[in-house]
Protein backbone atom coordinates (compact mmCIF):
# COMPACT_ATOMS: atom_id res chain seq x y z
CA UNK A 1 0.00 0.00 0.00
CA UNK A 2 1.80 3.07 -1.29
CA UNK A 3 0.09 5.47 1.12
CA UNK A 4 1.89 3.92 4.07
CA UNK A 5 5.19 2.69 2.66
CA UNK A 6 6.92 6.06 2.88
CA UNK A 7 6.61 6.10 6.65
CA UNK A 8 9.02 3.17 6.95
CA UNK A 9 11.79 5.67 6.31
CA UNK A 10 10.48 7.87 9.13
CA UNK A 11 10.33 5.22 11.84
CA UNK A 12 12.86 3.13 13.66
CA UNK A 13 10.54 0.10 13.46
CA UNK A 14 11.75 -2.99 11.72
CA UNK A 15 10.18 -3.64 8.33
CA UNK A 16 8.39 -6.81 9.41
CA UNK A 17 6.67 -4.89 12.22
CA UNK A 18 5.63 -2.14 9.82
CA UNK A 19 4.36 -4.65 7.27
CA UNK A 20 2.25 -6.21 10.02
CA UNK A 21 0.79 -2.80 10.90
CA UNK A 22 0.08 -2.10 7.24
CA UNK A 23 -1.75 -5.42 6.86
CA UNK A 24 -3.85 -4.74 9.94
CA UNK A 25 -5.17 -1.38 8.77
CA UNK A 26 -5.27 -2.04 5.00
CA UNK A 27 -9.03 -2.62 4.85
CA UNK A 28 -9.74 0.55 6.79
CA UNK A 29 -7.10 2.75 5.13
CA UNK A 30 -8.41 2.00 1.62
CA UNK A 31 -11.98 2.87 2.54
CA UNK A 32 -13.28 6.08 0.98
CA UNK A 33 -15.13 6.97 4.17
CA UNK A 34 -11.84 6.79 6.12
CA UNK A 35 -10.07 8.81 3.44
CA UNK A 36 -12.81 11.45 3.79
CA UNK A 37 -11.36 12.24 7.23
CA UNK A 38 -8.63 14.25 5.51
CA UNK A 39 -11.15 17.01 4.75
CA UNK A 40 -11.61 17.78 8.46
CA UNK A 41 -9.10 19.78 10.48
CA UNK A 42 -8.14 18.24 13.80
CA UNK A 43 -5.34 20.19 15.52
CA UNK A 44 -3.76 23.26 13.93
CA UNK A 45 -3.00 22.29 10.34
CA UNK A 46 -3.25 18.53 11.01
CA UNK A 47 -6.18 16.69 9.46
CA UNK A 48 -8.29 14.17 11.30
CA UNK A 49 -6.85 11.43 9.05
CA UNK A 50 -3.25 12.44 9.76
CA UNK A 51 -3.92 12.53 13.49
CA UNK A 52 -5.75 9.19 13.50
CA UNK A 53 -3.03 7.46 11.46
CA UNK A 54 -0.38 8.78 13.85
CA UNK A 55 -2.35 7.58 16.89
CA UNK A 56 -2.95 4.22 15.21
CA UNK A 57 0.69 3.55 14.43
CA UNK A 58 2.05 4.77 17.77
CA UNK A 59 -0.56 2.74 19.67
CA UNK A 60 0.28 -0.32 17.59
CA UNK A 61 3.99 0.06 18.44
CA UNK A 62 3.38 0.53 22.18
CA UNK A 63 1.00 -2.43 22.38
CA UNK A 64 3.31 -4.65 20.34
CA UNK A 65 6.21 -3.76 22.64
CA UNK A 66 4.21 -4.70 25.76
CA UNK A 67 2.67 -7.85 24.24
CA UNK A 68 -0.84 -6.42 24.14
CA UNK A 69 -3.45 -6.69 21.36
CA UNK A 70 -1.69 -4.49 18.82
CA UNK A 71 -4.24 -5.32 16.09
CA UNK A 72 -7.13 -3.87 18.08
CA UNK A 73 -5.00 -0.90 19.11
CA UNK A 74 -4.12 -0.11 15.48
CA UNK A 75 -7.72 -0.40 14.27
CA UNK A 76 -9.22 1.38 17.29
CA UNK A 77 -6.58 4.10 17.03
CA UNK A 78 -7.45 4.71 13.40
CA UNK A 79 -11.18 4.88 14.18
CA UNK A 80 -11.03 6.77 17.49
CA UNK A 81 -11.89 10.14 15.87
CA UNK A 82 -14.18 8.83 13.13
CA UNK A 83 -16.82 11.49 13.84
CA UNK A 84 -16.91 12.92 10.25
CA UNK A 85 -17.69 16.57 10.91
CA UNK A 86 -15.77 19.78 11.44
CA UNK A 87 -15.74 20.09 15.21
CA UNK A 88 -14.63 23.70 14.94
CA UNK A 89 -18.08 24.66 13.54
CA UNK A 90 -20.47 24.74 16.50
CA UNK A 91 -23.76 24.32 14.61
CA UNK A 92 -22.63 20.98 13.09
CA UNK A 93 -22.81 19.13 16.41
CA UNK A 94 -24.82 18.75 19.55
CA UNK A 95 -23.06 19.22 22.89
CA UNK A 96 -19.38 19.75 23.63
CA UNK A 97 -17.19 17.92 21.14
CA UNK A 98 -14.73 16.57 23.74
CA UNK A 99 -17.56 14.81 25.56
CA UNK A 100 -19.71 13.66 22.63
CA UNK A 101 -17.44 12.71 19.74
CA UNK A 102 -16.40 9.28 21.08
CA UNK A 103 -20.02 8.07 20.87
CA UNK A 104 -20.42 9.57 17.39
CA UNK A 105 -17.17 7.93 16.25
CA UNK A 106 -18.27 4.57 17.65
CA UNK A 107 -21.66 4.82 15.94
CA UNK A 108 -20.02 5.67 12.60
CA UNK A 109 -17.40 2.94 12.95
CA UNK A 110 -19.95 0.22 13.75
CA UNK A 111 -22.04 1.28 10.76
CA UNK A 112 -19.09 0.88 8.37
CA UNK A 113 -16.88 -1.84 9.86
CA UNK A 114 -16.96 -4.94 12.02
CA UNK A 115 -15.39 -4.14 15.41
CA UNK A 116 -14.42 -6.43 18.26
CA UNK A 117 -15.17 -5.46 21.87
CA UNK A 118 -11.67 -4.07 22.47
CA UNK A 119 -11.88 -1.81 19.40
CA UNK A 120 -15.29 -0.54 20.54
CA UNK A 121 -13.93 0.20 24.01
CA UNK A 122 -10.92 2.02 22.53
CA UNK A 123 -13.14 4.32 20.48
CA UNK A 124 -15.65 4.93 23.24
CA UNK A 125 -13.11 5.54 26.02
CA UNK A 126 -10.27 7.34 24.23
CA UNK A 127 -11.19 10.66 25.88
CA UNK A 128 -10.85 9.27 29.41
CA UNK A 129 -10.75 10.83 31.98
CA UNK A 130 -12.90 13.54 30.35
CA UNK A 131 -15.63 11.01 29.60
CA UNK A 132 -15.42 9.59 33.15
CA UNK A 133 -16.00 5.85 32.43
CA UNK A 134 -12.77 3.88 32.82
CA UNK A 135 -11.31 1.95 29.89
CA UNK A 136 -11.99 -1.79 30.22
CA UNK A 137 -8.62 -2.92 28.90
CA UNK A 138 -4.99 -1.90 28.65
CA UNK A 139 -5.20 -1.24 24.91
CA UNK A 140 -7.86 1.42 25.50
CA UNK A 141 -5.65 3.10 28.04
CA UNK A 142 -2.69 3.02 25.63
CA UNK A 143 -4.70 4.63 22.83
CA UNK A 144 -6.05 7.26 25.24
CA UNK A 145 -2.55 8.21 26.37
CA UNK A 146 -1.08 8.10 22.85
CA UNK A 147 -3.96 10.27 21.59
CA UNK A 148 -3.18 12.92 24.18
CA UNK A 149 0.54 12.77 23.42
CA UNK A 150 -0.03 13.08 19.64
CA UNK A 151 -2.57 15.88 20.14
CA UNK A 152 -0.13 17.84 22.27
CA UNK A 153 2.68 17.38 19.73
CA UNK A 154 0.38 18.49 16.90
CA UNK A 155 -0.90 21.54 18.75
CA UNK A 156 2.59 22.77 19.58
CA UNK A 157 3.64 21.79 16.04
CA UNK A 158 6.49 19.52 17.06
CA UNK A 159 5.42 16.67 14.78
CA UNK A 160 5.67 17.07 11.04
CA UNK A 161 3.13 15.68 8.59
CA UNK A 162 3.46 11.91 8.38
CA UNK A 163 5.03 10.99 5.06
CA UNK A 164 2.74 8.01 4.61
CA UNK A 165 -0.10 10.46 3.92
CA UNK A 166 1.68 12.33 1.13
CA UNK A 167 0.13 10.24 -1.63
CA UNK A 168 -3.46 10.56 -0.28
CA UNK A 169 -3.67 14.26 -1.15
N, C-alpha and C positions, 0 to 999 in steps of 0.2 A: 504494500500500500504506500504509494509515493508520498501521500500527505504526511506520514509519520516517519519515514525513513531518514529525513534530514536531521531529526533530533538525536539520532545515534551519535552524531558528531558532537553534540552539545552535552551529552551526559557521560558520566564515568561508568555507566552500567555496562556489563558485558553484553555482547550481541545476542547471545541465547536468551538472556533475561528480557532484552528489549523485544525480541521476536515473539516471546511468550506474551508480553503486554500487548503487542500489536494484534496478535491472534485473538486475544480476549475481547478487545474493543472493536474489532473489524466490523461486525454486524452493525453496531451502533454508529460508528464513525462514518460509515457510508450512507447512512440514512439521511434523506433530504430534510427531515424534520429536525434532526440533530444539527445538520449544517446550517439550518435557518437561525441557530443561536448566534451566528456571527453578525447578525444585523442588530443585535441588542448590546448596548454598552453595559459593562459591568462596573469596573473600577477605573477611573481616569480614562485613558484611551485603550483599555483592555476590553475585548469583547467577552460576552458570556461564554462563547465557545473556547476562546483562548484560556480563560480562567478555569473552566471545567476540565479541559484537557490537562492543564498543569496540575490541578488537584488530583485528577485521576492517576496520572503517572507517578506523582510523588507519593500518593497513598499506596499505590501498587508496590513501589519500592520499599516503603516502610513495612508494610504487611509481609512482603516476601522475606525481608531481613529477619523479622521476628517469628516467622513460621505461621503466620495467620492466613486467613482466606484472602489472598491477594486478588483472586478473580472477582469476588464480590466487591472488594475495595475499589478496583479499577472501574468496574461498571457503575457502582453506586457513586463514585467520585465524578464520573462523566455526567451522570444524570442528576446530581444533587441540586443544580440550579436550572433545571429544565422547566422553568415557569413560562417562557415564551411571551414576554411582554417587556416593555421598557419601564423598569421600576422607577425611573426618574420622573415619569409623567404621572402625576397623582390621580387623574381621573380614569386611568386604565386599570385600576385595582381597587379592591375593597380592603380597608384596614391598613395597618403598618406592614410594609414589605418584609422587614426582618422577622416578624412574627408569623406571617401568613404564607410566604412563598414556599416553605418546605411542603406544606399540604398540596399546594397547586402543582409543584414539581412532581410529587408522588402521583397525583391524579393523572397528569399528562404522561408520565412514564409508564404507568400501568395500562393506559389506553393504547400505547404504541409498542410496548415490549413486554416479554415475560420477565418477571423479577422474582428472585427467591426472597425469603424472609429477611435475610441479612441485608440485601440490597434495598429493600423497602425501609428497613430501620435506618440505614445510612442516610437515605434521602430525607426521611421524616425527622431525624434527630440531628442533622448536621449543624443546626444553629444552637445546639445546647451550649451554654446554659440559658440562653435567651428564651428558648421555647420550653424550659422547665423540665419536661420529662426526660429522664436519664436514658442514654443509649443502652440497648440491651446487650450489645456485644462489643468486643475490643475493636473490631474493624470500624464500627460507627464512631467510636471515640477517636480513632486515628484520622478518619476523614474529617471530622469536626475540627481537630487541631490543625491538620494540614490546610484546610480551607481558611482558617484564620491566619495562618502563617502566609499563605499565598496572597490573600487579600491585603494584608499589611504590606507585603513586598510590592504589590501592584500599586497600591495607593501612594506609597512613597517613591515609586518608580525605580526601584532597585532591580527588578527583573525586566529583562528585555523580552520582546515578542518571541514566543517559541518558534523555532525554525520549522517545526513540523507542520505549522499552519500556513506557511508561505504559499503553498500551491493550492490552498482552498479559496484564495481571494479572487 
